[in-house]
Amino acid sequence: MSELDLTPATAPAMTREAMRSFVDGVGDPNPVHTDPEFAAKAGLPDVVVQASHTAAIALDALIAQFGADEILNLDVRLRGPVFPGDEVTVSPVSYGELDRGVELRNQRGDVVATGIVVMRGDPDE
């Protein structure tokens, strides 16, 4: 398996409207994603992006460059929160034998998620 030939891609800055639309679409009632007061009581500086929304940022970048038919699986692990206003960049990264990796970083350089991609034609397919 070779390293993922992915051009780093930066998603538009995360908006509260996009966050609300996503949580409404997936039916996530957790107020930590929509209510700043609740998030503050939970010790957060602001509401946080829903986990599958963060994964969708990576998937969107992969589909844009390779096409939906080429992506068979994406396993994402959250490493830190994404907040309103954050710009997330998806880049290729190597994890040793698991070479088809992606890393998501915010504009401050913090890793917010990592992932492993299985694509059509991979030996593990």
N, C-alpha and C positions, 0 to 999 in steps of 0.2 A: 504494500500500500504506500502511495507517495503522499507527501504533504499536500494539503488542500491548496489548489491554485485559486485563491480568493483574493480579489483586490479589496483592501479595507474599505468599508462603507459606513458612513455616519448617518444615523437616522435623524430626522428633524427633531428639534427640541421637544421634549415631552410636555404636553399641555394638560391642564386639568380636564378640559373638555374631552380629549382623547382618552384619558384615564376613566372618566365617568362613562363614556360610551362603551369602553371595553368591559368594565365590571358589570354594567347593565346587560351587555350582550351575553356574558357568560353566567350571569345570575349569581355573582358573588356578593353576599350581603355584608361582608366584613367592612365596618366603617373606617378602618385604618387606611383604606384606599380612597375614601371620599370626604371624610370629616376631619378637618385640621385640628379641632379641639380634641377629638378622640385620639388622634395620632399623638398630640402633645401629651395627653395623659398617659399614653403608652411609652413615653420617653423619646419620641421621634421629633425631629425638627419640622416635619411636614408629613402630609400623606405620602404613601409609598405606592409605586406601580405594582399592580397585581403580578404574581409570579409568571403566569402563562403569557402575560403581555410582554414581559421581558424576553421570554423564549420566542415570542412572535417576531420581535425585532431581529433576532438572529435568523429565523426562518425566512423572513422577508428579504434579507440581504442575500441569503443563499439562493432563493428562488429567482431573484432579480438577475443573478449572474449565471446560474446553471439551468434554470427552468424547473418547474414543479415535478416533472416526470423523473428527474435525475436524483432527487432527494428522497431516500427511502426511510430514513429515521434520523431524528435529532434528539439527543439526550442532553438536557441542559441542567446544570447545577448552579443555583444562586450562590453568590459569594458576598453580596452587599446590596443595599437598597438603591433603587432608582427613584428620584424625586422629580416633581414638576420642574421644568426648565432644564433638566439634564439632557445632554446630547450623548447618545451611546454610539460608539464605534465598534463594529464587528470586524475582527481581524483573524487571519489564520494563525495557528500556534501548533507546535509539535509537542506531544506528550510521550515521547519515546516510541514504543511500538505502535501506539495509537496515534498515528500521524494526522489523521483527519480531524483536527481539533479547531475550535473557534474560541475566541476570548472576547468578551464584551467589556469595554472600559468607558467610564464617563469622561466628561471633558476635563476633569481633575486628574485623570490617569488611574483612578481606582478601578480595580477589577470588580465588576458587578455580577458577572456570570461567566461560566466556562461551559463548553459543550463538546460532544463527540458526534460527528456526522457519518452516517452510512449512506453511500451513494451507489447508484446502479453501476454494476461492474466491479464493485469491491469484492475481494475474496471472501469476506464474511457475509456477503449478501445472502 
